[in-house]
Each structure stands twice: as structure tokens, then as C-alpha cells.
Amino acid sequence: MLSTEMLNNIIDSLTNGVIMLNTDFEVILWNRWVEEKSGITLSEAKNKKIGDLFAEIKAKRFTQALHLSMKSSISSIITHLINGHILPLYMKNNTGEKEPLLHNIYINSITGENDNKYILININDESIQAHREKLLVEKGRIEKELVEILGKEIEERRKIEGKLRLSAKVIESTMEGVIVTDSDGYIKMVNPSFSRIMGYSEKEVIHKNMNILRSGVHRQEFYRQFWEELKTREYWKGEFFNRKQNGEEIIIEASIVALKNDEGELTNYIDVFHDITERKRNEVVLKELSEKDPLTGIYNRRVLEDRYHIEYRRAQRGNSPISVILLDVDFFKEYNDHYGHQKGDTCLRRIADQLSSSLKRPADFVARYGGEEFIVVLPDTPIQGAAQMAEGLRKAIENLNEPHANKLMNGYVTVSLGVSSAIPGEEDDRFDIIKNADKALYSAKKCGKNRVEVFGQ
């Protein structure tokens, strides 16, 4: 087990803020990130109420969230992007001046030893992402301006040779790939960045049709709509797959302009593009990280609340049942005490994988509810079907044959499950369904564990 000093060093190394309060909202702990962004050291903050430390704090909303996290079995989460209006945190800009930090705040109630309750506050820095988005918007604006400038300069090339030479230098030095075709799509010119991105030399593509770059990913309907929009608007911007000279598929973001001569006749197309494959991959990774529980890989608490709310509203509109299964690993503390926390984490991952593979319908989903507790949401499922599913999950976990030498029952890891269901009415009672499932789970634990209990039966 890691020492207290090691744990504190790890917490101080985190790239996001961590604050722990007691039930009187007094600071027990915060890490170096909070010290740097607030200008208040831990020794100055310790044992002081958080509201007294931040005079600019918007007390009402923040305090409501703190109280809600203590009272509710569902974590209170603030996910609204705010510019220093909840906690006055700051960052230094390029000139060394302080400016408000754009951040998300997540508030969770946790239980420690001897059932002592604490409030854990996680703060994520959103300033970098906001800055990146701002740069992307600005880049898109510049790209469009570049396409328009290039189009006008090529259109007037016989009149303004000086501008044409300048445009050629711009095209040659830009990081974006540039392709100029005739009205039938045959390539007349490419710039060095085209060769760098696509792998083709200029000689390999000149007088060839643009079709040689097609990836084969898109259906004919995509290209039909593409040409229809380009001919109608004389401009198109979007993303699509291309194939490089070595056969590799990449994702391209392109801006294409149709050029006409003084008589209004179509003469050329200009395509300015860049490779966004890596950005798309990063977006997928970031999305998965924001949605998945880092230990088990299944949905986290935030996604659970969003998806559950959507399915509840759908059931409300359709007057259909929605069911919830809460399950908890039996004697998990004893498991950790005997095998160690690393083995305990492996056990939780195996259980999460089994639960995920047991759900066959696309609308059904499982999330980690907290600690060794999981929740399964079954839309359009009555209580009888949910009870059958719960029994199937119980058997599936038992059949994993995960040894539990320190268990008082059959020597293997088992789970207890509580089931609740309802057809939502006009009132919003979605939390009551979860609370009822929790009551049924408590009954299953009390009645011997490794069993399913249905609320109200």
C-alpha cells in the first residue's frame, strides 16, 4: 500500500485541482494545482471554511451543490463552463498578467473510514481547450479568406501578373495542400504541401482526374451531393476521406471554390485542404476519456446521469416502463483485505466486462455507480423482465469463478442485486426508481447476499 507521503505527492502532481472538505465545508486537503491557481497555500486554507477563503465566491449556487452532494445518493455535479464565477481561480497569460481561469467543477460525496463523510471537489482546466477551439475558428476564417483571395487572383491573372506571382509564393509556402483543377476536375497544379500530405509528386498527378485521390470509403450519394452543392453555391467546405499514394486513408478538411471567367463560364476549381486525421483520433480518445470510468472502462457517473435522464424522458413520452438494477459485490472489503487493492481492481474490471457483455440490446447500458457498486438501466423493460435480467447477471458473475478465500459463503465472488421499475408519470420521479432499487439491494444484502430482491415484492 502506498505511503501517505507518496499519495500526497501523487495528488500534488495531478494536472487538475483536488479539494477535500469535511461536512462543515472546512478544507482538509487541496493540492498544489489549487495553490497555484488560487494563490492560497494549503497551510493557510486548512480547517477554514471554503466560503471564507474565496470572498468572490457565488455562495448560493455553490453552497446548494455542496449540500446536495451530502444529502443525495446521486453525486451533485456542476458541469457548467464558467469563467471564474464560482471559484476565483486565475492563470498567467503570455504577458505574465492574471486572467480568470475557465474551469469545470465536479462535486462528489465520498465515505471514508468509520463511515465519515467528505466532499471531494475536482476542478478541470478548460482554458486550453477553449483556446484551441478559438484557434480552430480563427484558422477556419483565415482559410476561407485565403481561398477567396486565391480565387480572385487566379481569375485576374492576365490583368495582374504581380499579384499572381505573389499568390504563387503564398501557395508554395502555405502548410495547407492546394490543388487547382480545370472545370472537369483534371489537375492543373499542386503545391509542395500537397505532395507532403498525399505522397504524390507533382508529375504523378498533373493532368490526372481528382478521382485518383478517392478512398472508396464514401458512397456515390456523398459525391452526388458534394457536386450538387458545389455547382449551386460555387463553394463547399467539409470533411472526407482521401487515399494517399501509399494506400493509407486519411481524413481531409477541405475548402473548395468554383472560379468563373468574365463571361460567367466555369474555368477552375481551387481546393485548399489539410490533414485532420490526428485531430480526429484525439477527439475520439478525449470523448472516451470523458465518458468512461478510468478503472473499469464502462460509463462513468456523469454519463450515467445524462443517459438515464434521456431514457427516462423517452419512457415518460411513450408511457413505457423503465427499470434499474443496482448491484454490489459481496464482501468486497474482505476481498481487498485478503488479496490487495490491485487484485481488487482486476476483479472489478472482470465484473464490469461480464456485465457489459451480458447486455444485448443497444439501449441497455451499465455504469459504475461508485466503489464496488454498479448500475444497469433497462429502457422499455417491465419489472418481470428486469428481475430475469438481474438473475442472469447474478449467475454470470458467480460463473466467473473468481476465488474469494476470505468470504463467508461459497468461496467465490458474488453480487447482490436490487431491482426497481416504473412507468413514469407527469412528475419527475427518476431518482425514486434508483432509490427503490437501492432499498431492494439493501434487502438482498440483509437476507443473505448473492441474491436478487425486487422492490415492492
Backbone torsions as a table, in degrees:
resi	resn	phi	psi	omega
1	MET	NA	138.7	-178.1
2	LEU	-67.3	146.2	177.7
3	SER	-73.9	163.1	177.9
4	THR	-60.3	-40.5	179.4
5	GLU	-62.2	-42.7	180.0
6	MET	-64.4	-43.5	179.0
7	LEU	-61.2	-42.9	178.8
8	ASN	-63.4	-38.2	177.6
9	ASN	-64.0	-40.1	179.0
10	ILE	-64.6	-46.3	179.6
11	ILE	-60.7	-39.8	178.9
12	ASP	-68.4	-22.6	-179.1
13	SER	-84.4	-11.5	-177.9
14	LEU	-62.5	146.2	-179.9
15	THR	-92.4	16.1	172.8
16	ASN	-134.8	166.8	-176.8
17	GLY	-84.1	142.8	176.8
18	VAL	-131.9	124.2	176.4
19	ILE	-129.2	133.7	175.5
20	MET	-119.9	129.8	179.3
21	LEU	-118.2	155.7	168.5
22	ASN	-88.3	-176.1	-175.1
23	THR	-70.7	-11.7	173.4
24	ASP	-92.2	10.2	179.8
25	PHE	63.2	29.4	175.3
26	GLU	-93.9	143.1	-176.2
27	VAL	-72.7	126.2	173.6
28	ILE	-100.9	-38.9	-173.9
29	LEU	-154.0	140.2	158.1
30	TRP	-149.3	156.0	-168.7
31	ASN	-94.8	179.2	-174.6
32	ARG	-61.8	-32.6	178.5
33	TRP	-57.3	-45.6	-179.9
34	VAL	-66.2	-39.2	177.8
35	GLU	-58.5	-45.3	-177.6
36	GLU	-67.3	-40.0	-175.7
37	LYS	-81.0	-25.8	-178.3
38	SER	-100.1	-22.2	-175.5
39	GLY	78.1	11.8	-179.0
40	ILE	-117.9	125.3	179.9
41	THR	-77.4	162.7	179.3
42	LEU	-63.1	-40.1	-179.6
43	SER	-63.3	-33.1	177.5
44	GLU	-73.5	-30.1	-174.1
45	ALA	-90.8	-23.9	-170.0
46	LYS	-59.1	135.9	177.9
47	ASN	67.9	11.6	175.6
48	LYS	-106.0	146.9	178.3
49	LYS	-67.2	140.8	-175.2
50	ILE	-65.0	-31.0	178.5
51	GLY	-67.5	-28.4	178.3
52	ASP	-77.3	-24.4	-177.6
53	LEU	-78.2	-29.4	-177.0
54	PHE	-119.5	96.3	-177.1
55	ALA	-66.3	-24.7	-177.0
56	GLU	-88.8	4.1	-172.8
57	ILE	-65.0	141.4	173.8
58	LYS	-80.9	86.7	-164.2
59	ALA	-60.9	-42.0	-171.3
60	LYS	-61.2	-53.9	-177.0
61	ARG	-66.5	-42.5	-178.2
62	PHE	-66.2	-43.6	-179.6
63	THR	-65.2	-38.8	176.3
64	GLN	-59.3	-40.9	179.7
65	ALA	-66.0	-40.1	178.1
66	LEU	-63.1	-45.6	179.5
67	HIS	-64.0	-41.1	-179.9
68	LEU	-62.2	-38.2	180.0
69	SER	-66.3	-28.0	179.2
70	MET	-79.9	-32.5	-172.8
71	LYS	-90.5	-33.5	-170.6
72	SER	-95.3	149.1	173.5
73	SER	-75.9	-15.9	176.1
74	ILE	-96.3	131.9	-177.1
75	SER	-61.6	142.9	172.9
76	SER	-86.0	123.4	-174.4
77	ILE	-127.6	125.2	172.5
78	ILE	-98.3	115.7	-179.0
79	THR	-118.4	8.5	-178.9
80	HIS	-75.6	129.6	177.7
81	LEU	-70.4	123.9	-176.8
82	ILE	-135.0	147.5	-175.1
83	ASN	-101.5	69.0	178.1
84	GLY	74.3	17.7	-176.4
85	HIS	-91.4	-10.6	175.1
86	ILE	-100.8	-61.0	172.8
87	LEU	-113.3	125.3	-179.3
88	PRO	-75.3	83.9	178.7
89	LEU	-107.1	148.0	-172.6
90	TYR	-133.4	156.8	173.1
91	MET	-130.7	159.2	178.3
92	LYS	-95.4	132.0	178.4
93	ASN	-86.2	-171.3	-175.6
94	ASN	-62.7	-25.0	-179.7
95	THR	-91.7	1.2	179.6
96	GLY	87.7	-0.1	178.8
97	GLU	-83.2	151.9	178.4
98	LYS	-83.1	139.2	172.7
99	GLU	-138.7	149.8	-176.6
100	PRO	-56.4	140.3	-179.2
101	LEU	-90.3	127.2	174.9
102	LEU	-78.1	123.3	-173.3
103	HIS	-149.4	156.1	170.5
104	ASN	-104.0	144.9	177.1
105	ILE	-120.8	129.9	176.9
106	TYR	-118.4	125.5	-177.4
107	ILE	-116.6	124.4	-179.7
108	ASN	-131.5	143.4	172.1
109	SER	-91.8	129.8	178.0
110	ILE	-126.4	156.7	-179.4
111	THR	-114.9	128.6	179.7
112	GLY	-103.9	-156.3	179.9
113	GLU	-63.7	149.7	-179.6
114	ASN	58.2	27.7	177.6
115	ASP	60.6	22.1	175.9
116	ASN	-71.4	136.1	-178.2
117	LYS	-98.7	143.9	177.8
118	TYR	-137.4	162.5	175.9
119	ILE	-113.1	124.6	179.2
120	LEU	-107.8	123.7	-179.7
121	ILE	-113.0	121.1	175.4
122	ASN	-108.5	134.6	-178.1
123	ILE	-122.5	121.0	179.7
124	ASN	-104.1	131.9	177.7
125	ASP	-79.4	113.9	-179.8
126	GLU	-101.3	2.7	-173.9
127	SER	-64.7	-39.8	-178.2
128	ILE	-64.4	-45.0	-179.4
129	GLN	-63.4	-40.7	179.0
130	ALA	-63.2	-39.4	178.5
131	HIS	-64.7	-41.3	178.6
132	ARG	-61.8	-42.8	179.7
133	GLU	-63.2	-38.4	178.1
134	LYS	-63.8	-41.2	178.5
135	LEU	-64.5	-39.9	179.6
136	LEU	-63.5	-41.0	177.5
137	VAL	-62.6	-44.4	-179.7
138	GLU	-65.2	-39.1	179.2
139	LYS	-63.0	-42.2	178.3
140	GLY	-60.9	-39.8	178.7
141	ARG	-65.0	-42.2	-179.7
142	ILE	-65.5	-40.4	179.4
143	GLU	-60.5	-44.7	-179.3
144	LYS	-62.8	-41.6	178.4
145	GLU	-63.1	-39.7	179.7
146	LEU	-63.0	-42.8	179.3
147	VAL	-61.6	-43.2	-179.4
148	GLU	-65.4	-40.5	179.4
149	ILE	-65.0	-46.5	180.0
150	LEU	-60.4	-41.9	-179.6
151	GLY	-60.8	-45.7	-178.6
152	LYS	-66.1	-38.4	-177.2
153	GLU	-68.3	-39.7	178.7
154	ILE	-67.9	-37.7	180.0
155	GLU	-62.3	-31.6	-175.6
156	GLU	-107.9	21.7	-171.3
157	ARG	-60.6	-31.7	-179.6
158	ARG	-72.7	-25.4	-176.8
159	LYS	-89.1	-34.9	-172.3
160	ILE	-127.9	81.0	-178.4
161	GLU	-64.3	-34.6	-179.6
162	GLY	-62.3	-43.0	179.3
163	LYS	-67.6	-34.1	179.0
164	LEU	-62.9	-44.0	179.0
165	ARG	-63.3	-39.0	178.3
166	LEU	-64.5	-42.5	179.3
167	SER	-62.3	-39.1	179.4
168	ALA	-61.2	-39.1	178.1
169	LYS	-66.6	-40.3	178.2
170	VAL	-62.3	-46.2	-179.7
171	ILE	-62.0	-40.1	-176.9
172	GLU	-69.0	-33.8	-174.1
173	SER	-95.1	-13.8	-176.2
174	THR	-68.7	149.6	178.7
175	MET	-76.9	-17.6	178.4
176	GLU	-80.7	146.2	173.7
177	GLY	-74.8	142.8	179.9
178	VAL	-129.2	130.9	175.8
179	ILE	-127.3	132.4	173.7
180	VAL	-116.6	125.9	179.0
181	THR	-120.3	167.7	171.5
182	ASP	-82.8	-173.8	-175.1
183	SER	-67.6	-17.0	179.2
184	ASP	-98.1	3.5	176.7
185	GLY	89.4	13.5	177.5
186	TYR	-89.1	134.0	-170.6
187	ILE	-72.9	127.0	178.3
188	LYS	-105.5	-28.2	-177.2
189	MET	-159.6	144.6	171.0
190	VAL	-136.2	157.0	178.1
191	ASN	-101.2	170.7	-179.0
192	PRO	-57.2	-34.1	-179.7
193	SER	-67.6	-29.1	173.6
194	PHE	-59.3	-47.4	-179.4
195	SER	-64.7	-38.5	179.2
196	ARG	-64.3	-40.9	-176.9
197	ILE	-78.3	-46.6	-171.3
198	MET	-93.1	-18.0	177.6
199	GLY	86.7	-5.7	178.3
200	TYR	-89.3	140.0	169.7
201	SER	-78.0	165.3	179.8
202	GLU	-61.1	-40.8	-178.6
203	LYS	-62.4	-31.2	-176.3
204	GLU	-72.8	-20.0	-173.7
205	VAL	-116.6	-18.7	-177.9
206	ILE	-60.3	133.3	-178.8
207	HIS	72.1	5.5	174.6
208	LYS	-94.0	152.4	178.4
209	ASN	-76.1	149.8	179.3
210	MET	-57.5	-18.0	-178.6
211	ASN	-60.6	-20.1	-179.3
212	ILE	-66.3	-15.9	-179.8
213	LEU	-92.8	-5.6	-176.3
214	ARG	-64.5	142.2	-177.0
215	SER	-88.3	-24.3	-172.9
216	GLY	87.2	-1.0	179.9
217	VAL	-75.8	-41.8	-174.2
218	HIS	-84.3	145.5	176.2
219	ARG	-79.8	166.1	-178.7
220	GLN	-59.7	-30.7	-179.9
221	GLU	-61.5	-36.0	178.6
222	PHE	-60.2	-48.1	-178.4
223	TYR	-69.2	-32.7	177.1
224	ARG	-61.8	-46.4	179.2
225	GLN	-67.0	-36.8	178.6
226	PHE	-58.9	-50.9	-178.3
227	TRP	-68.0	-34.2	179.0
228	GLU	-64.3	-43.2	179.5
229	GLU	-69.1	-41.5	-178.5
230	LEU	-63.7	-40.6	-179.4
231	LYS	-71.9	-33.8	-178.1
232	THR	-76.3	-47.2	-174.2
233	ARG	-96.8	-14.8	-176.5
234	GLU	63.0	20.3	178.1
235	TYR	-158.7	140.4	177.2
236	TRP	-145.0	138.4	175.3
237	LYS	-138.5	134.2	179.9
238	GLY	177.1	-168.9	-178.0
239	GLU	-120.4	145.5	174.7
240	PHE	-161.0	167.7	178.3
241	PHE	-87.9	137.7	169.7
242	ASN	-123.2	164.9	177.7
243	ARG	-118.1	127.2	179.5
244	LYS	-74.6	171.8	-178.8
245	GLN	-60.4	-31.5	179.3
246	ASN	-85.5	5.7	178.5
247	GLY	92.6	-6.5	-178.3
248	GLU	-72.6	135.7	176.2
249	GLU	-86.5	134.6	176.2
250	ILE	-132.6	159.0	178.2
251	ILE	-99.4	127.2	-176.1
252	ILE	-112.7	138.5	168.1
253	GLU	-109.0	120.1	-171.0
254	ALA	-127.8	149.7	170.2
255	SER	-122.8	121.4	-174.4
256	ILE	-122.1	131.4	-179.3
257	VAL	-120.7	137.3	174.3
258	ALA	-93.4	130.9	-179.0
259	LEU	-108.1	143.0	178.1
260	LYS	-127.0	154.1	177.6
261	ASN	-85.8	-174.5	-176.6
262	ASP	-63.0	-24.6	179.5
263	GLU	-87.0	2.5	179.0
264	GLY	82.6	13.6	-179.8
265	GLU	-90.6	137.3	178.9
266	LEU	-66.3	128.5	-178.1
267	THR	-118.7	-39.7	-173.7
268	ASN	-149.3	163.3	167.2
269	TYR	-121.9	138.8	174.5
270	ILE	-115.0	125.2	-178.7
271	ASP	-117.3	115.0	174.8
272	VAL	-110.0	124.0	-172.5
273	PHE	-144.2	164.3	171.4
274	HIS	-147.3	159.1	-176.2
275	ASP	-83.6	119.2	179.8
276	ILE	-114.4	19.2	-177.0
277	THR	-57.7	-48.0	-177.2
278	GLU	-64.6	-39.2	179.2
279	ARG	-62.9	-40.9	179.2
280	LYS	-64.4	-40.7	177.6
281	ARG	-62.4	-42.9	179.4
282	ASN	-64.0	-37.9	178.6
283	GLU	-62.0	-40.8	178.1
284	VAL	-63.3	-44.2	-179.6
285	VAL	-63.5	-44.8	-179.5
286	LEU	-63.9	-38.8	178.8
287	LYS	-63.8	-43.4	179.5
288	GLU	-64.7	-40.7	179.8
289	LEU	-64.4	-35.7	-178.7
290	SER	-74.8	-21.5	-176.0
291	GLU	-101.0	-24.2	-170.1
292	LYS	-100.2	144.4	170.8
293	ASP	-67.9	126.5	-173.2
294	PRO	-63.7	-26.0	-178.5
295	LEU	-83.3	-49.1	-170.7
296	THR	-98.9	-20.0	-179.3
297	GLY	82.9	-1.8	176.1
298	ILE	-92.2	179.3	-177.3
299	TYR	-57.7	145.7	175.8
300	ASN	-92.6	-177.9	-173.9
301	ARG	-63.9	-36.9	-177.5
302	ARG	-65.8	-45.9	179.9
303	VAL	-67.0	-37.1	176.0
304	LEU	-53.4	-50.0	-176.6
305	GLU	-63.3	-41.0	179.6
306	ASP	-64.9	-49.9	-176.4
307	ARG	-68.7	-38.6	179.8
308	TYR	-63.7	-40.3	178.5
309	HIS	-62.6	-41.8	179.2
310	ILE	-62.8	-47.8	-178.0
311	GLU	-67.5	-34.2	178.1
312	TYR	-64.4	-45.1	179.0
313	ARG	-63.9	-37.7	178.7
314	ARG	-64.1	-42.6	178.2
315	ALA	-65.4	-35.2	179.1
316	GLN	-64.7	-43.8	-180.0
317	ARG	-69.3	-36.8	-176.6
318	GLY	-92.0	1.4	-178.7
319	ASN	52.1	44.4	-178.3
320	SER	-118.2	158.0	-177.3
321	PRO	-76.9	152.1	171.4
322	ILE	-134.6	136.4	-175.4
323	SER	-123.0	152.8	-179.7
324	VAL	-130.6	135.4	173.9
325	ILE	-119.0	122.4	172.1
326	LEU	-104.5	132.0	178.7
327	LEU	-134.8	146.4	-174.9
328	ASP	-134.3	137.0	-179.8
329	VAL	-72.3	127.8	-178.7
330	ASP	-72.3	137.0	174.3
331	PHE	52.9	40.7	-176.2
332	PHE	-72.5	-31.5	176.2
333	LYS	-61.1	-43.4	178.6
334	GLU	-64.7	-34.6	177.5
335	TYR	-62.5	-48.0	179.6
336	ASN	-64.0	-39.9	179.8
337	ASP	-62.4	-35.9	-175.9
338	HIS	-84.7	-45.1	-173.0
339	TYR	-100.2	-18.4	-177.2
340	GLY	98.4	158.3	-174.0
341	HIS	-69.4	-31.3	178.8
342	GLN	-63.8	-43.6	176.1
343	LYS	-65.6	-36.3	177.5
344	GLY	-62.7	-39.2	176.9
345	ASP	-63.4	-41.3	178.1
346	THR	-61.9	-39.9	178.8
347	CYS	-62.2	-44.2	179.5
348	LEU	-63.4	-37.7	178.1
349	ARG	-65.3	-40.8	178.6
350	ARG	-63.0	-41.0	179.1
351	ILE	-65.5	-43.5	179.1
352	ALA	-61.3	-42.4	178.7
353	ASP	-62.5	-40.6	-179.2
354	GLN	-67.1	-41.1	178.5
355	LEU	-62.8	-44.2	-179.2
356	SER	-62.3	-44.3	-177.8
357	SER	-71.0	-17.7	-179.4
358	SER	-82.4	-15.6	-179.2
359	LEU	-91.7	120.0	-173.8
360	LYS	-102.3	-28.0	-177.2
361	ARG	-84.1	141.4	-177.5
362	PRO	-60.1	-31.3	-175.7
363	ALA	-79.3	-23.3	179.7
364	ASP	-72.0	143.0	177.6
365	PHE	-151.0	158.3	-179.5
366	VAL	-125.0	146.6	178.8
367	ALA	-141.6	156.1	173.4
368	ARG	-82.2	122.6	-174.2
369	TYR	-89.3	-23.0	178.9
370	GLY	148.7	132.2	178.7
371	GLY	59.6	-122.1	179.1
372	GLU	-100.3	21.8	-176.5
373	GLU	-109.3	137.8	-179.6
374	PHE	-126.2	158.9	178.8
375	ILE	-133.9	136.4	177.6
376	VAL	-118.5	129.3	179.6
377	VAL	-111.1	127.6	-176.1
378	LEU	-121.7	93.0	177.4
379	PRO	-66.3	153.0	175.5
380	ASP	52.6	42.7	-178.0
381	THR	-132.8	120.7	177.1
382	PRO	-75.0	173.7	-173.8
383	ILE	-62.5	-35.8	-178.5
384	GLN	-64.9	-45.0	178.9
385	GLY	-64.9	-38.4	179.0
386	ALA	-65.7	-38.6	178.7
387	ALA	-64.8	-39.9	177.3
388	GLN	-64.8	-42.2	177.4
389	MET	-61.7	-42.9	179.7
390	ALA	-60.4	-42.8	178.8
391	GLU	-64.4	-38.5	177.2
392	GLY	-63.7	-39.2	177.5
393	LEU	-66.7	-40.3	178.6
394	ARG	-58.8	-47.2	-179.3
395	LYS	-65.4	-39.3	-178.7
396	ALA	-62.3	-40.4	178.2
397	ILE	-69.0	-41.6	179.4
398	GLU	-62.8	-37.8	-178.3
399	ASN	-74.2	-6.3	171.9
400	LEU	-65.3	-22.2	179.8
401	ASN	54.6	40.3	175.9
402	GLU	-75.3	113.1	-175.4
403	PRO	-59.8	141.8	176.6
404	HIS	-140.8	84.8	-172.9
405	ALA	-67.9	-23.3	-175.7
406	ASN	-99.3	20.5	-177.2
407	LYS	-94.8	150.7	-176.2
408	LEU	-87.9	-0.4	-174.6
409	MET	-114.4	-112.3	-168.2
410	ASN	-94.7	8.8	175.3
411	GLY	85.4	3.4	178.3
412	TYR	-128.6	158.4	178.0
413	VAL	-67.9	131.7	177.4
414	THR	-133.0	170.6	178.3
415	VAL	-131.9	153.2	171.1
416	SER	-108.4	143.6	-173.4
417	LEU	-131.9	141.1	174.3
418	GLY	-120.4	135.3	-174.3
419	VAL	-121.1	137.1	175.5
420	SER	-142.3	149.7	-178.6
421	SER	-149.4	155.9	177.9
422	ALA	-162.7	155.2	167.9
423	ILE	-101.9	106.9	-172.5
424	PRO	-58.2	136.0	173.8
425	GLY	-96.8	-157.3	-178.5
426	GLU	-70.3	-32.7	179.8
427	GLU	-74.5	149.8	178.4
428	ASP	-87.3	96.7	-179.9
429	ASP	-116.8	31.5	-176.6
430	ARG	-65.1	-31.4	177.7
431	PHE	-71.8	-28.3	178.4
432	ASP	-64.5	-34.9	179.0
433	ILE	-62.0	-43.7	179.0
434	ILE	-67.4	-40.8	178.6
435	LYS	-62.5	-39.3	179.2
436	ASN	-67.5	-37.7	175.8
437	ALA	-64.1	-36.3	178.1
438	ASP	-66.3	-37.6	176.9
439	LYS	-64.9	-41.4	178.0
440	ALA	-64.8	-38.1	177.6
441	LEU	-63.3	-42.1	178.0
442	TYR	-60.9	-39.8	178.6
443	SER	-64.7	-40.0	178.5
444	ALA	-63.7	-38.8	177.7
445	LYS	-65.8	-43.4	-176.7
446	LYS	-68.2	-30.8	-175.2
447	CYS	-90.6	12.9	173.1
448	GLY	124.2	-6.0	178.1
449	LYS	67.8	174.6	-178.1
450	ASN	49.3	49.0	-177.9
451	ARG	-153.4	166.8	177.9
452	VAL	-111.0	131.5	174.1
453	GLU	-122.1	136.3	-179.6
454	VAL	-107.6	127.6	-178.7
455	PHE	-63.4	132.2	177.8
456	GLY	85.7	2.2	179.3
457	GLN	-123.2	NA	NA
